[in-house]
């Protein structure tokens, strides 16, 4: 598989990758917990999706998975905010 093809598959409309867009939070989130809670999948599944590789093919997040990821991050942010409000 060509890296050029794989890279193209992981790019969003503005030319950045989902992983690049999440760079600021990549080390702060338990991707294992997020993958299990919101997708019912393993940590390797979500890491491979972020890298644009899944089951040996170049397939990043589908539009539906991307929307689900967005919703999961919003929900996680709300949960963190509610927790912070109790302090």
N, CA, C and O atoms as a Maestro MAE file, in Angstrom:
{
 s_m_m2io_version
 :::
 2.0.0
}

f_m_ct {
 s_m_title
 :::
 protein
 m_atom[348] {
  # First column is atom index #
  i_m_mmod_type
  r_m_x_coord
  r_m_y_coord
  r_m_z_coord
  i_m_residue_number
  s_m_chain_name
  s_m_pdb_residue_name
  s_m_pdb_atom_name
  i_m_atomic_number
  :::
  1 25 0.852 -1.182 0.000 1 A "UNK " " N  " 7
  2 3 0.000 0.000 0.000 1 A "UNK " " CA " 6
  3 2 0.892 1.238 0.000 1 A "UNK " " C  " 6
  4 15 1.852 1.323 0.765 1 A "UNK " " O  " 8
  5 25 0.579 2.150 -0.825 2 A "UNK " " N  " 7
  6 3 1.350 3.370 -0.934 2 A "UNK " " CA " 6
  7 2 1.015 4.325 0.202 2 A "UNK " " C  " 6
  8 15 -0.150 4.481 0.569 2 A "UNK " " O  " 8
  9 25 2.051 4.972 0.762 3 A "UNK " " N  " 7
  10 3 1.821 5.952 1.822 3 A "UNK " " CA " 6
  11 2 1.024 7.132 1.303 3 A "UNK " " C  " 6
  12 15 0.251 7.732 2.050 3 A "UNK " " O  " 8
  13 25 1.196 7.472 0.050 4 A "UNK " " N  " 7
  14 3 0.462 8.591 -0.533 4 A "UNK " " CA " 6
  15 2 -1.034 8.284 -0.544 4 A "UNK " " C  " 6
  16 15 -1.843 9.148 -0.206 4 A "UNK " " O  " 8
  17 25 -1.406 7.079 -0.925 5 A "UNK " " N  " 7
  18 3 -2.813 6.690 -0.932 5 A "UNK " " CA " 6
  19 2 -3.356 6.683 0.482 5 A "UNK " " C  " 6
  20 15 -4.452 7.189 0.721 5 A "UNK " " O  " 8
  21 25 -2.604 6.112 1.439 6 A "UNK " " N  " 7
  22 3 -3.047 6.056 2.822 6 A "UNK " " CA " 6
  23 2 -3.214 7.470 3.382 6 A "UNK " " C  " 6
  24 15 -4.206 7.762 4.050 6 A "UNK " " O  " 8
  25 25 -2.258 8.334 3.112 7 A "UNK " " N  " 7
  26 3 -2.330 9.697 3.622 7 A "UNK " " CA " 6
  27 2 -3.544 10.431 3.063 7 A "UNK " " C  " 6
  28 15 -4.222 11.155 3.792 7 A "UNK " " O  " 8
  29 25 -3.819 10.248 1.779 8 A "UNK " " N  " 7
  30 3 -4.965 10.894 1.156 8 A "UNK " " CA " 6
  31 2 -6.276 10.426 1.793 8 A "UNK " " C  " 6
  32 15 -7.207 11.215 1.953 8 A "UNK " " O  " 8
  33 25 -6.344 9.159 2.149 9 A "UNK " " N  " 7
  34 3 -7.568 8.598 2.721 9 A "UNK " " CA " 6
  35 2 -7.874 9.167 4.096 9 A "UNK " " C  " 6
  36 15 -9.038 9.202 4.495 9 A "UNK " " O  " 8
  37 25 -6.867 9.613 4.829 10 A "UNK " " N  " 7
  38 3 -7.078 10.096 6.187 10 A "UNK " " CA " 6
  39 2 -7.284 11.605 6.245 10 A "UNK " " C  " 6
  40 15 -7.537 12.137 7.326 10 A "UNK " " O  " 8
  41 25 -7.188 12.298 5.144 11 A "UNK " " N  " 7
  42 3 -7.326 13.757 5.115 11 A "UNK " " CA " 6
  43 2 -8.792 14.173 5.161 11 A "UNK " " C  " 6
  44 15 -9.663 13.504 4.604 11 A "UNK " " O  " 8
  45 25 -9.046 15.289 5.835 12 A "UNK " " N  " 7
  46 3 -10.392 15.843 5.879 12 A "UNK " " CA " 6
  47 2 -10.534 16.886 4.773 12 A "UNK " " C  " 6
  48 15 -9.601 17.102 3.999 12 A "UNK " " O  " 8
  49 25 -11.669 17.517 4.697 13 A "UNK " " N  " 7
  50 3 -11.952 18.467 3.612 13 A "UNK " " CA " 6
  51 2 -10.937 19.604 3.534 13 A "UNK " " C  " 6
  52 15 -10.628 20.084 2.443 13 A "UNK " " O  " 8
  53 25 -10.414 20.037 4.683 14 A "UNK " " N  " 7
  54 3 -9.459 21.149 4.658 14 A "UNK " " CA " 6
  55 2 -8.008 20.692 4.511 14 A "UNK " " C  " 6
  56 15 -7.090 21.510 4.581 14 A "UNK " " O  " 8
  57 25 -7.797 19.397 4.308 15 A "UNK " " N  " 7
  58 3 -6.451 18.889 4.064 15 A "UNK " " CA " 6
  59 2 -5.720 18.376 5.292 15 A "UNK " " C  " 6
  60 15 -4.625 17.827 5.169 15 A "UNK " " O  " 8
  61 25 -6.301 18.543 6.475 16 A "UNK " " N  " 7
  62 3 -5.665 18.023 7.685 16 A "UNK " " CA " 6
  63 2 -6.210 16.629 7.990 16 A "UNK " " C  " 6
  64 15 -7.269 16.241 7.497 16 A "UNK " " O  " 8
  65 25 -5.478 15.892 8.803 17 A "UNK " " N  " 7
  66 3 -5.969 14.584 9.219 17 A "UNK " " CA " 6
  67 2 -6.722 14.736 10.533 17 A "UNK " " C  " 6
  68 15 -6.539 15.713 11.258 17 A "UNK " " O  " 8
  69 25 -7.569 13.760 10.827 18 A "UNK " " N  " 7
  70 3 -8.286 13.765 12.105 18 A "UNK " " CA " 6
  71 2 -7.277 13.722 13.242 18 A "UNK " " C  " 6
  72 15 -7.439 14.405 14.253 18 A "UNK " " O  " 8
  73 25 -6.243 12.921 13.073 19 A "UNK " " N  " 7
  74 3 -5.212 12.822 14.104 19 A "UNK " " CA " 6
  75 2 -4.527 14.179 14.321 19 A "UNK " " C  " 6
  76 15 -4.253 14.552 15.461 19 A "UNK " " O  " 8
  77 25 -4.253 14.910 13.254 20 A "UNK " " N  " 7
  78 3 -3.653 16.244 13.379 20 A "UNK " " CA " 6
  79 2 -4.594 17.202 14.108 20 A "UNK " " C  " 6
  80 15 -4.152 18.007 14.928 20 A "UNK " " O  " 8
  81 25 -5.864 17.114 13.815 21 A "UNK " " N  " 7
  82 3 -6.841 17.983 14.472 21 A "UNK " " CA " 6
  83 2 -6.938 17.703 15.965 21 A "UNK " " C  " 6
  84 15 -7.273 18.595 16.744 21 A "UNK " " O  " 8
  85 25 -6.645 16.457 16.372 22 A "UNK " " N  " 7
  86 3 -6.757 16.065 17.781 22 A "UNK " " CA " 6
  87 2 -5.415 16.089 18.506 22 A "UNK " " C  " 6
  88 15 -5.319 15.620 19.640 22 A "UNK " " O  " 8
  89 25 -4.393 16.623 17.876 23 A "UNK " " N  " 7
  90 3 -3.040 16.618 18.430 23 A "UNK " " CA " 6
  91 2 -2.994 17.157 19.861 23 A "UNK " " C  " 6
  92 15 -2.277 16.610 20.698 23 A "UNK " " O  " 8
  93 25 -3.731 18.196 20.148 24 A "UNK " " N  " 7
  94 3 -3.701 18.833 21.465 24 A "UNK " " CA " 6
  95 2 -4.191 17.914 22.583 24 A "UNK " " C  " 6
  96 15 -3.801 18.085 23.738 24 A "UNK " " O  " 8
  97 25 -5.045 16.941 22.250 25 A "UNK " " N  " 7
  98 3 -5.627 16.087 23.301 25 A "UNK " " CA " 6
  99 2 -5.206 14.626 23.210 25 A "UNK " " C  " 6
  100 15 -5.615 13.816 24.042 25 A "UNK " " O  " 8
  101 25 -4.401 14.277 22.218 26 A "UNK " " N  " 7
  102 3 -4.064 12.867 21.999 26 A "UNK " " CA " 6
  103 2 -3.529 12.170 23.244 26 A "UNK " " C  " 6
  104 15 -3.896 11.024 23.504 26 A "UNK " " O  " 8
  105 25 -2.681 12.823 24.012 27 A "UNK " " N  " 7
  106 3 -2.077 12.193 25.186 27 A "UNK " " CA " 6
  107 2 -2.927 12.332 26.443 27 A "UNK " " C  " 6
  108 15 -2.612 11.723 27.466 27 A "UNK " " O  " 8
  109 25 -3.986 13.112 26.386 28 A "UNK " " N  " 7
  110 3 -4.800 13.377 27.570 28 A "UNK " " CA " 6
  111 2 -6.064 12.533 27.671 28 A "UNK " " C  " 6
  112 15 -6.764 12.586 28.682 28 A "UNK " " O  " 8
  113 25 -6.352 11.780 26.664 29 A "UNK " " N  " 7
  114 3 -7.579 10.986 26.637 29 A "UNK " " CA " 6
  115 2 -7.229 9.508 26.626 29 A "UNK " " C  " 6
  116 15 -6.271 9.093 25.974 29 A "UNK " " O  " 8
  117 25 -8.001 8.724 27.344 30 A "UNK " " N  " 7
  118 3 -7.875 7.273 27.260 30 A "UNK " " CA " 6
  119 2 -8.651 6.825 26.025 30 A "UNK " " C  " 6
  120 15 -9.870 6.660 26.071 30 A "UNK " " O  " 8
  121 25 -7.939 6.633 24.932 31 A "UNK " " N  " 7
  122 3 -8.583 6.234 23.684 31 A "UNK " " CA " 6
  123 2 -9.147 4.831 23.802 31 A "UNK " " C  " 6
  124 15 -10.118 4.491 23.127 31 A "UNK " " O  " 8
  125 25 -8.541 4.011 24.658 32 A "UNK " " N  " 7
  126 3 -9.067 2.664 24.901 32 A "UNK " " CA " 6
  127 2 -10.473 2.755 25.500 32 A "UNK " " C  " 6
  128 15 -11.401 2.090 25.041 32 A "UNK " " O  " 8
  129 25 -10.612 3.597 26.537 33 A "UNK " " N  " 7
  130 3 -11.916 3.758 27.189 33 A "UNK " " CA " 6
  131 2 -12.927 4.381 26.233 33 A "UNK " " C  " 6
  132 15 -14.082 3.955 26.196 33 A "UNK " " O  " 8
  133 25 -12.515 5.372 25.467 34 A "UNK " " N  " 7
  134 3 -13.420 6.023 24.522 34 A "UNK " " CA " 6
  135 2 -13.875 5.035 23.443 34 A "UNK " " C  " 6
  136 15 -15.056 4.990 23.102 34 A "UNK " " O  " 8
  137 25 -12.942 4.247 22.910 35 A "UNK " " N  " 7
  138 3 -13.293 3.271 21.870 35 A "UNK " " CA " 6
  139 2 -14.290 2.248 22.394 35 A "UNK " " C  " 6
  140 15 -15.239 1.882 21.700 35 A "UNK " " O  " 8
  141 25 -14.070 1.789 23.624 36 A "UNK " " N  " 7
  142 3 -14.974 0.780 24.194 36 A "UNK " " CA " 6
  143 2 -16.341 1.376 24.529 36 A "UNK " " C  " 6
  144 15 -17.373 0.792 24.198 36 A "UNK " " O  " 8
  145 25 -16.348 2.536 25.185 37 A "UNK " " N  " 7
  146 3 -17.601 3.138 25.636 37 A "UNK " " CA " 6
  147 2 -18.489 3.585 24.478 37 A "UNK " " C  " 6
  148 15 -19.689 3.309 24.479 37 A "UNK " " O  " 8
  149 25 -17.923 4.257 23.511 38 A "UNK " " N  " 7
  150 3 -18.736 4.878 22.461 38 A "UNK " " CA " 6
  151 2 -18.847 4.064 21.179 38 A "UNK " " C  " 6
  152 15 -19.793 4.243 20.412 38 A "UNK " " O  " 8
  153 25 -17.882 3.163 20.936 39 A "UNK " " N  " 7
  154 3 -17.906 2.391 19.701 39 A "UNK " " CA " 6
  155 2 -18.001 0.885 19.936 39 A "UNK " " C  " 6
  156 15 -18.297 0.129 19.010 39 A "UNK " " O  " 8
  157 25 -17.751 0.447 21.170 40 A "UNK " " N  " 7
  158 3 -17.732 -0.980 21.441 40 A "UNK " " CA " 6
  159 2 -16.564 -1.675 20.754 40 A "UNK " " C  " 6
  160 15 -16.654 -2.853 20.405 40 A "UNK " " O  " 8
  161 25 -15.479 -0.953 20.562 41 A "UNK " " N  " 7
  162 3 -14.310 -1.461 19.828 41 A "UNK " " CA " 6
  163 2 -13.068 -1.388 20.725 41 A "UNK " " C  " 6
  164 15 -13.111 -0.861 21.837 41 A "UNK " " O  " 8
  165 25 -11.973 -1.928 20.214 42 A "UNK " " N  " 7
  166 3 -10.711 -1.956 20.952 42 A "UNK " " CA " 6
  167 2 -9.907 -0.676 20.715 42 A "UNK " " C  " 6
  168 15 -10.207 0.112 19.819 42 A "UNK " " O  " 8
  169 25 -8.880 -0.493 21.543 43 A "UNK " " N  " 7
  170 3 -8.011 0.665 21.364 43 A "UNK " " CA " 6
  171 2 -7.279 0.586 20.027 43 A "UNK " " C  " 6
  172 15 -7.068 1.610 19.377 43 A "UNK " " O  " 8
  173 25 -6.893 -0.612 19.613 44 A "UNK " " N  " 7
  174 3 -6.189 -0.730 18.331 44 A "UNK " " CA " 6
  175 2 -7.094 -0.296 17.183 44 A "UNK " " C  " 6
  176 15 -6.617 0.271 16.200 44 A "UNK " " O  " 8
  177 25 -8.403 -0.559 17.297 45 A "UNK " " N  " 7
  178 3 -9.341 -0.135 16.261 45 A "UNK " " CA " 6
  179 2 -9.301 1.386 16.096 45 A "UNK " " C  " 6
  180 15 -9.188 1.893 14.980 45 A "UNK " " O  " 8
  181 25 -9.396 2.108 17.215 46 A "UNK " " N  " 7
  182 3 -9.453 3.574 17.103 46 A "UNK " " CA " 6
  183 2 -8.107 4.155 16.671 46 A "UNK " " C  " 6
  184 15 -8.067 5.128 15.918 46 A "UNK " " O  " 8
  185 25 -6.993 3.559 17.147 47 A "UNK " " N  " 7
  186 3 -5.682 4.034 16.702 47 A "UNK " " CA " 6
  187 2 -5.498 3.787 15.206 47 A "UNK " " C  " 6
  188 15 -4.984 4.649 14.495 47 A "UNK " " O  " 8
  189 25 -5.908 2.635 14.733 48 A "UNK " " N  " 7
  190 3 -5.797 2.353 13.305 48 A "UNK " " CA " 6
  191 2 -6.696 3.279 12.490 48 A "UNK " " C  " 6
  192 15 -6.306 3.733 11.414 48 A "UNK " " O  " 8
  193 25 -7.882 3.559 12.991 49 A "UNK " " N  " 7
  194 3 -8.771 4.491 12.293 49 A "UNK " " CA " 6
  195 2 -8.141 5.884 12.226 49 A "UNK " " C  " 6
  196 15 -8.197 6.546 11.189 49 A "UNK " " O  " 8
  197 25 -7.540 6.327 13.336 50 A "UNK " " N  " 7
  198 3 -6.903 7.651 13.334 50 A "UNK " " CA " 6
  199 2 -5.743 7.699 12.352 50 A "UNK " " C  " 6
  200 15 -5.472 8.742 11.757 50 A "UNK " " O  " 8
  201 25 -5.052 6.563 12.180 51 A "UNK " " N  " 7
  202 3 -3.934 6.498 11.240 51 A "UNK " " CA " 6
  203 2 -4.388 6.188 9.819 51 A "UNK " " C  " 6
  204 15 -3.579 6.219 8.892 51 A "UNK " " O  " 8
  205 25 -5.673 5.891 9.639 52 A "UNK " " N  " 7
  206 3 -6.197 5.614 8.311 52 A "UNK " " CA " 6
  207 2 -5.969 4.200 7.844 52 A "UNK " " C  " 6
  208 15 -6.024 3.922 6.646 52 A "UNK " " O  " 8
  209 25 -5.712 3.290 8.786 53 A "UNK " " N  " 7
  210 3 -5.464 1.892 8.430 53 A "UNK " " CA " 6
  211 2 -6.441 1.028 9.207 53 A "UNK " " C  " 6
  212 15 -6.529 1.137 10.430 53 A "UNK " " O  " 8
  213 25 -7.167 0.180 8.518 54 A "UNK " " N  " 7
  214 3 -8.031 -0.770 9.218 54 A "UNK " " CA " 6
  215 2 -8.181 -2.019 8.375 54 A "UNK " " C  " 6
  216 15 -8.508 -1.945 7.190 54 A "UNK " " O  " 8
  217 25 -7.944 -3.147 8.978 55 A "UNK " " N  " 7
  218 3 -8.039 -4.457 8.317 55 A "UNK " " CA " 6
  219 2 -7.217 -4.513 7.038 55 A "UNK " " C  " 6
  220 15 -7.653 -5.058 6.024 55 A "UNK " " O  " 8
  221 25 -6.018 -3.939 7.103 56 A "UNK " " N  " 7
  222 3 -5.115 -4.024 5.970 56 A "UNK " " CA " 6
  223 2 -5.440 -3.104 4.814 56 A "UNK " " C  " 6
  224 15 -4.768 -3.149 3.784 56 A "UNK " " O  " 8
  225 25 -6.454 -2.271 4.962 57 A "UNK " " N  " 7
  226 3 -6.787 -1.339 3.879 57 A "UNK " " CA " 6
  227 2 -6.633 0.086 4.390 57 A "UNK " " C  " 6
  228 15 -6.451 0.313 5.587 57 A "UNK " " O  " 8
  229 25 -6.705 1.020 3.490 58 A "UNK " " N  " 7
  230 3 -6.589 2.422 3.888 58 A "UNK " " CA " 6
  231 2 -7.981 2.992 4.112 58 A "UNK " " C  " 6
  232 15 -8.589 3.564 3.207 58 A "UNK " " O  " 8
  233 25 -8.473 2.826 5.331 59 A "UNK " " N  " 7
  234 3 -9.804 3.330 5.626 59 A "UNK " " CA " 6
  235 2 -9.803 4.033 6.976 59 A "UNK " " C  " 6
  236 15 -9.743 3.398 8.028 59 A "UNK " " O  " 8
  237 25 -9.871 5.338 6.922 60 A "UNK " " N  " 7
  238 3 -10.000 6.117 8.145 60 A "UNK " " CA " 6
  239 2 -11.435 6.035 8.626 60 A "UNK " " C  " 6
  240 15 -12.151 5.084 8.311 60 A "UNK " " O  " 8
  241 25 -11.848 7.019 9.379 61 A "UNK " " N  " 7
  242 3 -13.215 7.056 9.884 61 A "UNK " " CA " 6
  243 2 -14.197 7.298 8.743 61 A "UNK " " C  " 6
  244 15 -13.948 8.119 7.859 61 A "UNK " " O  " 8
  245 25 -15.298 6.587 8.771 62 A "UNK " " N  " 7
  246 3 -16.384 6.893 7.838 62 A "UNK " " CA " 6
  247 2 -17.026 8.193 8.313 62 A "UNK " " C  " 6
  248 15 -16.738 8.665 9.412 62 A "UNK " " O  " 8
  249 25 -17.885 8.763 7.494 63 A "UNK " " N  " 7
  250 3 -18.578 9.994 7.890 63 A "UNK " " CA " 6
  251 2 -19.396 9.763 9.161 63 A "UNK " " C  " 6
  252 15 -19.445 10.627 10.036 63 A "UNK " " O  " 8
  253 25 -20.039 8.598 9.261 64 A "UNK " " N  " 7
  254 3 -20.834 8.283 10.453 64 A "UNK " " CA " 6
  255 2 -19.934 8.124 11.681 64 A "UNK " " C  " 6
  256 15 -20.256 8.635 12.754 64 A "UNK " " O  " 8
  257 25 -18.811 7.420 11.529 65 A "UNK " " N  " 7
  258 3 -17.881 7.243 12.647 65 A "UNK " " CA " 6
  259 2 -17.292 8.578 13.087 65 A "UNK " " C  " 6
  260 15 -17.106 8.817 14.280 65 A "UNK " " O  " 8
  261 25 -17.004 9.436 12.134 66 A "UNK " " N  " 7
  262 3 -16.475 10.758 12.460 66 A "UNK " " CA " 6
  263 2 -17.509 11.556 13.254 66 A "UNK " " C  " 6
  264 15 -17.156 12.238 14.217 66 A "UNK " " O  " 8
  265 25 -18.768 11.479 12.864 67 A "UNK " " N  " 7
  266 3 -19.835 12.166 13.611 67 A "UNK " " CA " 6
  267 2 -19.977 11.572 15.007 67 A "UNK " " C  " 6
  268 15 -20.193 12.307 15.971 67 A "UNK " " O  " 8
  269 25 -19.857 10.249 15.127 68 A "UNK " " N  " 7
  270 3 -19.930 9.600 16.439 68 A "UNK " " CA " 6
  271 2 -18.748 10.006 17.320 68 A "UNK " " C  " 6
  272 15 -18.906 10.213 18.523 68 A "UNK " " O  " 8
  273 25 -17.568 10.117 16.715 69 A "UNK " " N  " 7
  274 3 -16.388 10.560 17.464 69 A "UNK " " CA " 6
  275 2 -16.576 11.983 17.959 69 A "UNK " " C  " 6
  276 15 -16.246 12.299 19.102 69 A "UNK " " O  " 8
  277 25 -17.101 12.833 17.107 70 A "UNK " " N  " 7
  278 3 -17.374 14.215 17.489 70 A "UNK " " CA " 6
  279 2 -18.349 14.256 18.664 70 A "UNK " " C  " 6
  280 15 -18.131 14.992 19.626 70 A "UNK " " O  " 8
  281 25 -19.412 13.478 18.590 71 A "UNK " " N  " 7
  282 3 -20.380 13.411 19.681 71 A "UNK " " CA " 6
  283 2 -19.754 12.888 20.962 71 A "UNK " " C  " 6
  284 15 -20.038 13.393 22.048 71 A "UNK " " O  " 8
  285 25 -18.906 11.884 20.840 72 A "UNK " " N  " 7
  286 3 -18.233 11.319 22.015 72 A "UNK " " CA " 6
  287 2 -17.334 12.361 22.677 72 A "UNK " " C  " 6
  288 15 -17.305 12.461 23.904 72 A "UNK " " O  " 8
  289 25 -16.609 13.131 21.885 73 A "UNK " " N  " 7
  290 3 -15.731 14.162 22.450 73 A "UNK " " CA " 6
  291 2 -16.544 15.274 23.112 73 A "UNK " " C  " 6
  292 15 -16.154 15.782 24.163 73 A "UNK " " O  " 8
  293 25 -17.678 15.658 22.502 74 A "UNK " " N  " 7
  294 3 -18.555 16.649 23.127 74 A "UNK " " CA " 6
  295 2 -19.096 16.130 24.458 74 A "UNK " " C  " 6
  296 15 -19.119 16.859 25.449 74 A "UNK " " O  " 8
  297 25 -19.532 14.866 24.479 75 A "UNK " " N  " 7
  298 3 -20.062 14.298 25.719 75 A "UNK " " CA " 6
  299 2 -18.983 14.218 26.788 75 A "UNK " " C  " 6
  300 15 -19.242 14.520 27.953 75 A "UNK " " O  " 8
  301 25 -17.778 13.815 26.405 76 A "UNK " " N  " 7
  302 3 -16.674 13.752 27.356 76 A "UNK " " CA " 6
  303 2 -16.349 15.141 27.894 76 A "UNK " " C  " 6
  304 15 -16.103 15.298 29.090 76 A "UNK " " O  " 8
  305 25 -16.347 16.137 27.037 77 A "UNK " " N  " 7
  306 3 -16.097 17.513 27.470 77 A "UNK " " CA " 6
  307 2 -17.164 17.974 28.464 77 A "UNK " " C  " 6
  308 15 -16.851 18.633 29.455 77 A "UNK " " O  " 8
  309 25 -18.416 17.626 28.196 78 A "UNK " " N  " 7
  310 3 -19.503 17.981 29.118 78 A "UNK " " CA " 6
  311 2 -19.332 17.295 30.463 78 A "UNK " " C  " 6
  312 15 -19.561 17.904 31.507 78 A "UNK " " O  " 8
  313 25 -18.927 16.024 30.443 79 A "UNK " " N  " 7
  314 3 -18.713 15.295 31.689 79 A "UNK " " CA " 6
  315 2 -17.570 15.916 32.489 79 A "UNK " " C  " 6
  316 15 -17.660 16.032 33.712 79 A "UNK " " O  " 8
  317 25 -16.516 16.307 31.817 80 A "UNK " " N  " 7
  318 3 -15.382 16.957 32.498 80 A "UNK " " CA " 6
  319 2 -15.830 18.292 33.080 80 A "UNK " " C  " 6
  320 15 -15.484 18.617 34.216 80 A "UNK " " O  " 8
  321 25 -16.591 19.062 32.320 81 A "UNK " " N  " 7
  322 3 -17.077 20.368 32.773 81 A "UNK " " CA " 6
  323 2 -17.961 20.213 33.999 81 A "UNK " " C  " 6
  324 15 -17.822 20.976 34.955 81 A "UNK " " O  " 8
  325 25 -18.882 19.226 33.994 82 A "UNK " " N  " 7
  326 3 -19.750 18.996 35.139 82 A "UNK " " CA " 6
  327 2 -18.940 18.603 36.367 82 A "UNK " " C  " 6
  328 15 -19.234 19.041 37.479 82 A "UNK " " O  " 8
  329 25 -17.928 17.784 36.164 83 A "UNK " " N  " 7
  330 3 -17.059 17.385 37.277 83 A "UNK " " CA " 6
  331 2 -16.322 18.602 37.841 83 A "UNK " " C  " 6
  332 15 -16.238 18.778 39.057 83 A "UNK " " O  " 8
  333 25 -15.795 19.431 36.954 84 A "UNK " " N  " 7
  334 3 -15.071 20.633 37.386 84 A "UNK " " CA " 6
  335 2 -15.992 21.567 38.161 84 A "UNK " " C  " 6
  336 15 -15.563 22.208 39.121 84 A "UNK " " O  " 8
  337 25 -17.244 21.647 37.753 85 A "UNK " " N  " 7
  338 3 -18.204 22.520 38.423 85 A "UNK " " CA " 6
  339 2 -18.469 22.094 39.866 85 A "UNK " " C  " 6
  340 15 -18.895 22.914 40.679 85 A "UNK " " O  " 8
  341 25 -18.224 20.825 40.194 86 A "UNK " " N  " 7
  342 3 -18.464 20.343 41.560 86 A "UNK " " CA " 6
  343 2 -17.309 20.667 42.500 86 A "UNK " " C  " 6
  344 15 -17.435 20.484 43.711 86 A "UNK " " O  " 8
  345 25 -16.213 21.134 41.978 87 A "UNK " " N  " 7
  346 3 -15.024 21.408 42.813 87 A "UNK " " CA " 6
  347 2 -15.093 22.765 43.477 87 A "UNK " " C  " 6
  348 15 -14.177 23.142 44.207 87 A "UNK " " O  " 8
  :::
 }
 m_bond[347] {
  # First column is bond index #
  i_m_from
  i_m_to
  i_m_order
  :::
  1 1 2 1
  2 2 3 1
  3 3 4 2
  4 3 5 1
  5 5 6 1
  6 6 7 1
  7 7 8 2
  8 7 9 1
  9 9 10 1
  10 10 11 1
  11 11 12 2
  12 11 13 1
  13 13 14 1
  14 14 15 1
  15 15 16 2
  16 15 17 1
  17 17 18 1
  18 18 19 1
  19 19 20 2
  20 19 21 1
  21 21 22 1
  22 22 23 1
  23 23 24 2
  24 23 25 1
  25 25 26 1
  26 26 27 1
  27 27 28 2
  28 27 29 1
  29 29 30 1
  30 30 31 1
  31 31 32 2
  32 31 33 1
  33 33 34 1
  34 34 35 1
  35 35 36 2
  36 35 37 1
  37 37 38 1
  38 38 39 1
  39 39 40 2
  40 39 41 1
  41 41 42 1
  42 42 43 1
  43 43 44 2
  44 43 45 1
  45 45 46 1
  46 46 47 1
  47 47 48 2
  48 47 49 1
  49 49 50 1
  50 50 51 1
  51 51 52 2
  52 51 53 1
  53 53 54 1
  54 54 55 1
  55 55 56 2
  56 55 57 1
  57 57 58 1
  58 58 59 1
  59 59 60 2
  60 59 61 1
  61 61 62 1
  62 62 63 1
  63 63 64 2
  64 63 65 1
  65 65 66 1
  66 66 67 1
  67 67 68 2
  68 67 69 1
  69 69 70 1
  70 70 71 1
  71 71 72 2
  72 71 73 1
  73 73 74 1
  74 74 75 1
  75 75 76 2
  76 75 77 1
  77 77 78 1
  78 78 79 1
  79 79 80 2
  80 79 81 1
  81 81 82 1
  82 82 83 1
  83 83 84 2
  84 83 85 1
  85 85 86 1
  86 86 87 1
  87 87 88 2
  88 87 89 1
  89 89 90 1
  90 90 91 1
  91 91 92 2
  92 91 93 1
  93 93 94 1
  94 94 95 1
  95 95 96 2
  96 95 97 1
  97 97 98 1
  98 98 99 1
  99 99 100 2
  100 99 101 1
  101 101 102 1
  102 102 103 1
  103 103 104 2
  104 103 105 1
  105 105 106 1
  106 106 107 1
  107 107 108 2
  108 107 109 1
  109 109 110 1
  110 110 111 1
  111 111 112 2
  112 111 113 1
  113 113 114 1
  114 114 115 1
  115 115 116 2
  116 115 117 1
  117 117 118 1
  118 118 119 1
  119 119 120 2
  120 119 121 1
  121 121 122 1
  122 122 123 1
  123 123 124 2
  124 123 125 1
  125 125 126 1
  126 126 127 1
  127 127 128 2
  128 127 129 1
  129 129 130 1
  130 130 131 1
  131 131 132 2
  132 131 133 1
  133 133 134 1
  134 134 135 1
  135 135 136 2
  136 135 137 1
  137 137 138 1
  138 138 139 1
  139 139 140 2
  140 139 141 1
  141 141 142 1
  142 142 143 1
  143 143 144 2
  144 143 145 1
  145 145 146 1
  146 146 147 1
  147 147 148 2
  148 147 149 1
  149 149 150 1
  150 150 151 1
  151 151 152 2
  152 151 153 1
  153 153 154 1
  154 154 155 1
  155 155 156 2
  156 155 157 1
  157 157 158 1
  158 158 159 1
  159 159 160 2
  160 159 161 1
  161 161 162 1
  162 162 163 1
  163 163 164 2
  164 163 165 1
  165 165 166 1
  166 166 167 1
  167 167 168 2
  168 167 169 1
  169 169 170 1
  170 170 171 1
  171 171 172 2
  172 171 173 1
  173 173 174 1
  174 174 175 1
  175 175 176 2
  176 175 177 1
  177 177 178 1
  178 178 179 1
  179 179 180 2
  180 179 181 1
  181 181 182 1
  182 182 183 1
  183 183 184 2
  184 183 185 1
  185 185 186 1
  186 186 187 1
  187 187 188 2
  188 187 189 1
  189 189 190 1
  190 190 191 1
  191 191 192 2
  192 191 193 1
  193 193 194 1
  194 194 195 1
  195 195 196 2
  196 195 197 1
  197 197 198 1
  198 198 199 1
  199 199 200 2
  200 199 201 1
  201 201 202 1
  202 202 203 1
  203 203 204 2
  204 203 205 1
  205 205 206 1
  206 206 207 1
  207 207 208 2
  208 207 209 1
  209 209 210 1
  210 210 211 1
  211 211 212 2
  212 211 213 1
  213 213 214 1
  214 214 215 1
  215 215 216 2
  216 215 217 1
  217 217 218 1
  218 218 219 1
  219 219 220 2
  220 219 221 1
  221 221 222 1
  222 222 223 1
  223 223 224 2
  224 223 225 1
  225 225 226 1
  226 226 227 1
  227 227 228 2
  228 227 229 1
  229 229 230 1
  230 230 231 1
  231 231 232 2
  232 231 233 1
  233 233 234 1
  234 234 235 1
  235 235 236 2
  236 235 237 1
  237 237 238 1
  238 238 239 1
  239 239 240 2
  240 239 241 1
  241 241 242 1
  242 242 243 1
  243 243 244 2
  244 243 245 1
  245 245 246 1
  246 246 247 1
  247 247 248 2
  248 247 249 1
  249 249 250 1
  250 250 251 1
  251 251 252 2
  252 251 253 1
  253 253 254 1
  254 254 255 1
  255 255 256 2
  256 255 257 1
  257 257 258 1
  258 258 259 1
  259 259 260 2
  260 259 261 1
  261 261 262 1
  262 262 263 1
  263 263 264 2
  264 263 265 1
  265 265 266 1
  266 266 267 1
  267 267 268 2
  268 267 269 1
  269 269 270 1
  270 270 271 1
  271 271 272 2
  272 271 273 1
  273 273 274 1
  274 274 275 1
  275 275 276 2
  276 275 277 1
  277 277 278 1
  278 278 279 1
  279 279 280 2
  280 279 281 1
  281 281 282 1
  282 282 283 1
  283 283 284 2
  284 283 285 1
  285 285 286 1
  286 286 287 1
  287 287 288 2
  288 287 289 1
  289 289 290 1
  290 290 291 1
  291 291 292 2
  292 291 293 1
  293 293 294 1
  294 294 295 1
  295 295 296 2
  296 295 297 1
  297 297 298 1
  298 298 299 1
  299 299 300 2
  300 299 301 1
  301 301 302 1
  302 302 303 1
  303 303 304 2
  304 303 305 1
  305 305 306 1
  306 306 307 1
  307 307 308 2
  308 307 309 1
  309 309 310 1
  310 310 311 1
  311 311 312 2
  312 311 313 1
  313 313 314 1
  314 314 315 1
  315 315 316 2
  316 315 317 1
  317 317 318 1
  318 318 319 1
  319 319 320 2
  320 319 321 1
  321 321 322 1
  322 322 323 1
  323 323 324 2
  324 323 325 1
  325 325 326 1
  326 326 327 1
  327 327 328 2
  328 327 329 1
  329 329 330 1
  330 330 331 1
  331 331 332 2
  332 331 333 1
  333 333 334 1
  334 334 335 1
  335 335 336 2
  336 335 337 1
  337 337 338 1
  338 338 339 1
  339 339 340 2
  340 339 341 1
  341 341 342 1
  342 342 343 1
  343 343 344 2
  344 343 345 1
  345 345 346 1
  346 346 347 1
  347 347 348 2
  :::
 }
}
